[in-house]
Amino acid sequence: MKLFDVYPMLDVTIERGQGERVFDKAGRDYLDLYGGHAVISIGHTHPHYVARLERQLHQIGFYSNAVHNELQIGLAHHLGRLGEVDQYHLFLSNSGAEANENAIKMAAYHTGRSKFIAFRKSFHGRTSGTLGLTDSPRLQTAFSASIPVLWHDLNDMSGIEEALSRGDVAAVIIEGIQGVGGIHVATDDFLRDLAACCKQYHTPLILDEIQSGAGRTGKFFSFQSSGIEPDIITSAKGLGNGFPVGATLIHPSFEARHGLLGTTFGGNHLACAAALAVLEVIEAEDLMTLADRNGRYIMDILRTIPGVLEVRGKGLMIGIQLDQSAAPIRKQLFERYRMLTGNASDPNVVRLLPPLNVRRESLDDFAAALKNILES
Ligand SMILES: Cc1ncc(COP(=O)(O)O)c(C=O)c1O
């Protein structure tokens, strides 16, 4: 059987990883500035992560949600503290799309409505529901496209109050920072206005922190800088550092109903151990402060490079807007400098999502490589 062809791939087979580096079959190392779609938060094979998972595997790897699991309770406490969301209720799943799917289901159940507000350039996942809220006509199916969505521009309140005042919107869904769309930051003022408007019209606000969460922006969730209290928050990617973990954080004002949310694998013992290890490392190594500092540092340098039109982002979630197509530049970064970077739906954007403990010297090396390529 052949593999289903899903993505254009870099021509490399990765066999091993350590910290900010991955190694191919021939033992050549690559600087990982992408973390496999923003997943590697604490670095590859971090010793604490490996030891905690190994210990857990010897103890018990899995039992379902039919029994109590103290690791889930520990994870809820830790997440609540780091994200300043202790009052929320946690539902664990296995991916970002699932976390969002559960969020939109909760909102539709709670309000009895089915229409959504989403933002242009958004990405919320590839399941039918989340795809319907993703601004990518190329990926839509007849099914996902049948979800009624009102599309608005990021950081622009015009038309939103009018739409909410009709009382038929189940939820507004927004990424703290749009990732796949090319790194577009929702401003704190916009988030505050949006949250206030949602509150006024009793419409849940869903904050998708799947790419922008887990400490990447210098706060645990990027929206924390705005001081808002979303109704539902979703997290995944960096939360498990490679182990699939999805999380839907639900405000206590939502009433629980048995059977409404459920999962076989979500919140299993190994997944919880992985997420706990990530949170422990983020805290012990002060990775949020590091991400904030090193993000500011490298963004300032990147802004001085001729050919770079704009650098957007927060912490280590960075979009570099070039004056040309990013694909050949990324190819040279890969082939000449052995650096892995990300693309975006905007073809002129290079996306950087390195581990939060990436070394400053490595960021300098990247800036020098990009400058060389753009000058040649
Ligand atoms: C903001 C955001 N939401 C949701 C998803 C979907 O996550 P997953 O691929 O884990 O289903 C992604 C994935 O890129 C994302 O960036």
The ligand as an SDF file (V2000), in Angstrom:
LIG
                    3D

 16 16  0  0  0  0  0  0  0  0999 V2000
   -4.8650   27.8540   15.0280 C   0  0  0  0  0  0  0  0  0  0  0  0
   -5.0420   26.3980   14.7190 C   0  0  0  0  0  0  0  0  0  0  0  0
   -6.1900   25.7850   15.0760 N   0  0  0  0  0  0  0  0  0  0  0  0
   -6.3940   24.4760   14.8240 C   0  0  0  0  0  0  0  0  0  0  0  0
   -5.4380   23.7120   14.1770 C   0  0  0  0  0  0  0  0  0  0  0  0
   -5.6890   22.2480   13.9190 C   0  0  0  0  0  0  0  0  0  0  0  0
   -4.8650   21.4850   14.7440 O   0  0  0  0  0  0  0  0  0  0  0  0
   -4.5840   19.9280   14.4060 P   0  0  0  0  0  0  0  0  0  0  0  0
   -3.7640   19.9010   13.1650 O   0  0  0  0  0  0  0  0  0  0  0  0
   -3.8670   19.4240   15.6180 O   0  0  0  0  0  0  0  0  0  0  0  0
   -5.9140   19.2870   14.2300 O   0  0  0  0  0  0  0  0  0  0  0  0
   -4.2360   24.3140   13.7660 C   0  0  0  0  0  0  0  0  0  0  0  0
   -3.2340   23.5430   13.0220 C   0  0  0  0  0  0  0  0  0  0  0  0
   -2.3780   24.0630   12.3420 O   0  0  0  0  0  0  0  0  0  0  0  0
   -4.0460   25.6860   14.0340 C   0  0  0  0  0  0  0  0  0  0  0  0
   -2.9250   26.3130   13.6550 O   0  0  0  0  0  0  0  0  0  0  0  0
  1  2  1  0
  2  3  1  0
  2 15  2  0
  3  4  2  0
  4  5  1  0
  5  6  1  0
  5 12  2  0
  6  7  1  0
  7  8  1  0
  8  9  2  0
  8 10  1  0
  8 11  1  0
 12 13  1  0
 12 15  1  0
 13 14  2  0
 15 16  1  0
M  END
$$$$
